[in-house]
Amino acid sequence: MSSLTLTARLNTSAVDSRRGVVRLHPEAIAALGIREWDAISLTGSRTTAAVVGVAPRSVPAGTALLDDVTLSNAGLREDASVIVAAVTVYGARSITVSGSSIATQSVSSATLRMALLGKVMTVGDTVSLLPRDLGPGTSTSEATSALTRSVGITWTSELLTVTAVDPDGPVSVQPNSLVSWQGSTATSATSATAARQTELAPAAGPAPAASTVISVEDLKGSQAQATRLTEWLKLALDEPELLKTLGAQPNLGVLISGPAGVGKATLARAVCAARTLIELDGPEAGATSADGRLDMIREAVSRVRQSGGVLLISDIDALLPAAAEPVATLILAELRTAVATSGVAFIATTAHPDALDARLRGPELCDRELGLSLPDAATRKSLLEVLLAKVPSQNLQLDEIASRTPGFVVADLAALVREAALRAAARASEKASAPALAQEDLIGALSVIRPLSRSTTEEVAVGSITLDDVGDMVATKQALTEAVLWPLQHPDTFQRLGVDPPRGVLLYGPPGCGKTFVVRALASSGRLSVHAVKGAELMDKWVGSSEQAVRDLFRRARDSAPSLVFLDEVDALAPRRGQSFDSGVTDRVVAALLTELDGVEPLRDVVVLGATNRPELIDPALLRPRPDGAAGIRRAPGCSGPHGHPQDRGSLGSAGCGCRSECARRRPRRFFRRGLRSVVTRGRHGCDAAIHRRRRRHLRGYPHRALRRASVAGSGAGGITARVC
């Protein structure tokens, strides 16, 4: 068979990361006489095998793109020469792999087979659990869900070693392959269903409390919640007579809510470190039959009533969902019995409080709630310091890592540190030096680890392009900077000047003019997490599903704040109401979108960007400025600013006869926004006089200004217009 000698380069694409895919130029694939997704052999200091894919057009014909694991399997370093050849691969009859104790104890053979399906490997290769996308008609969601349930978020950084294959030589994992851990018995595909049931079936009794290695002092960002929970437990369990004297029952049920991976169960374990803690995994129990769930709850309640202490059920929404089954009534009765027992407290955690059985929040169960929010940049830095406290490192700049990880929770940061440690260990092994974590290891890990808050939305490739790299479009870039970046970078200045940041920006222009490119540059400039959806993707034929998709999108955006919601083709999502014939589905979607943008719950550190080439089709309510009350509107807008003198407010109000309330609101915003530019660009010194001068000039001839469109617009040579709403 023919072979080629190519230059090995590191493939940084998250799509191919550690999935055993090598990207080659189409000319190289044709020269080898193979097709895309065929197998190839790679020879450096050792020989391995992988699957070939077509490289981007910008990749030279003499270059092969390999991920870091494949580079290691071939014994190569970046820019080294690699011999590439076509190879015959047989379907594996059996494969044996070894891994960490967490993986071998938690991941079943059926799940392991799903994770390795379609990968090509040889004995001695290192492989990851990241599943391959095998094309239309296949999905990686089942394997991803099973791995997350079994191992947690750290499964993305687990690496395995292939110890045996049958037949010898490069093999491909097939649906009927026997896959097993080293030292265990393989299971065939015919027993996959039984294996899956075994994986989901919990132990006979509740899991014992996990050993707590996190102290309350290490709960960065959750100290206030830990203090409150400690006080509640002390009163209910240690001083019940005090409550009885005051006529209150010493019953305690607490519901801890927050984004997945934020540390809800860890908080409970840390606070209850000195108490008896009985734990029950909600998803594990919820996967059993109705009788099995009830038996597990009864056994857990019996144990905690006998020993006293705290009963902790994690992710209870999987055990008691909103769509209650008949057995839920019996489960709730058992939990009420536990809460009513003296010396017993009940704690439940959930990442989806809206998906819970409403009866769980009754006064006899979880009458108290604690909420955990996503950590900000300062908290993420503190969490990284805790995670890296005992790790040998050199010249780490944690401020930079914290600023580049918006939307990361503590579980994501732990996975990031683990991935960085794997990279540092590989480098130390090659150089035979003492292992030490470097800044480049953490930065490299960012290309692999994806936060849980963005796991179900399209990932926008941000890259290193910023707004400074965007040519021309001066007015558009200025409008986006003021509307998106300044509220996040200078929140104190906005509050002092009484300027409310815009809720959203509409980008409109002809197709291909660079709207998505500008969004990428904006996200990179502000270190924002991006949630990108196309308008039509949120539409669903089932009643209520489209509105729920809108709510879920904004919930994820709030969880990963500071974030940017990018609605491409927004005209398909929010057309003018009253003109469709779809039983009111689009009207309800527009109403849901307006509620999220301007509802009771404010959007904090979340900016919405819409893109369209047909702005005239969008519902006008979506483009309006924020509405305010009709009463006293001419006086109220200027009250919160530092220069809202009564005589000026009176002049401002009389100048706008017949104007809408939002227009009146925007008058003081306009000169405060100009003053804000002075604060940001020149500092606070001298800005007061500038605001006062601009306010006086702004009031003169205001009836003419009031007729202008209540928006800020800027057009660049590229044809993009930014309307700030």
Sequence and secondary structure as in RCSB ss.txt:
>XXXX:A:sequence
MSSLTLTARLNTSAVDSRRGVVRLHPEAIAALGIREWDAISLTGSRTTAAVVGVAPRSVPAGTALLDDVTLSNAG
LREDASVIVAAVTVYGARSITVSGSSIATQSVSSATLRMALLGKVMTVGDTVSLLPRDLGPGTSTSEATSALTRS
VGITWTSELLTVTAVDPDGPVSVQPNSLVSWQGSTATSATSATAARQTELAPAAGPAPAASTVISVEDLKGSQAQ
ATRLTEWLKLALDEPELLKTLGAQPNLGVLISGPAGVGKATLARAVCAARTLIELDGPEAGATSADGRLDMIREA
VSRVRQSGGVLLISDIDALLPAAAEPVATLILAELRTAVATSGVAFIATTAHPDALDARLRGPELCDRELGLSLP
DAATRKSLLEVLLAKVPSQNLQLDEIASRTPGFVVADLAALVREAALRAAARASEKASAPALAQEDLIGALSVIR
PLSRSTTEEVAVGSITLDDVGDMVATKQALTEAVLWPLQHPDTFQRLGVDPPRGVLLYGPPGCGKTFVVRALASS
GRLSVHAVKGAELMDKWVGSSEQAVRDLFRRARDSAPSLVFLDEVDALAPRRGQSFDSGVTDRVVAALLTELDGV
EPLRDVVVLGATNRPELIDPALLRPRPDGAAGIRRAPGCSGPHGHPQDRGSLGSAGCGCRSECARRRPRRFFRRG
LRSVVTRGRHGCDAAIHRRRRRHLRGYPHRALRRASVAGSGAGGITARVC
>XXXX:A:secstr
  EEEEEEEE   TTTTTTTEEEE HHHHHHHT  TT EEEEESSSEEEEEEEE  TTS TTEEEE HHHHHHTT
  TT EEEEEE   EE SEEEEE  HHHHHH  HHHHHHHHTT EE TT EEES     STT  SHHHHHHHHHH
H GGGGG EEEEEEEESSSSEE  TT EEEETTS  B GGGHHHHHHHHH   SS  B       GGG TT HHH
HHHHHHHHIIIII HHHHHHTT    EEEEEE STTSSHHHHHHHHTTTS EEEEEHHHHHTS HHHHHHHHHHH
HHHHHHH EEEEEESGGGTSBSS  HHHHHHHHHHHHHHHSTTEEEEEEES GGGB GGGGSTTS  EEEE    
 HHHHHHHHHHHTTTS EES  HHHHHHT TT  HHHHHHHHHHHHHHHHHHHHHHT    EEHHHHHHHTTT  
 GGGTTSB    TT  GGGS S HHHHHHHIIIIIHHHH HHHHHHHT    SEEEEE STTSSHHHHHHHHHHH
HT EEEEEEGGGG  SSTTHHHHHHHHHHHHHHHT SEEEEEETHHHHSB TT   STTHHHHHHHHHHHHHHSS
S   SEEEEEEES GGGB HHHHS     STTTTTGGGTTSTT  HHHHHHHHHTTTT  HHHHHHHHHHHHHHH
HHHHHHH STTHHHHHHHHHHHHHTTHHHHHTS SSEEEE TTS EEEE 
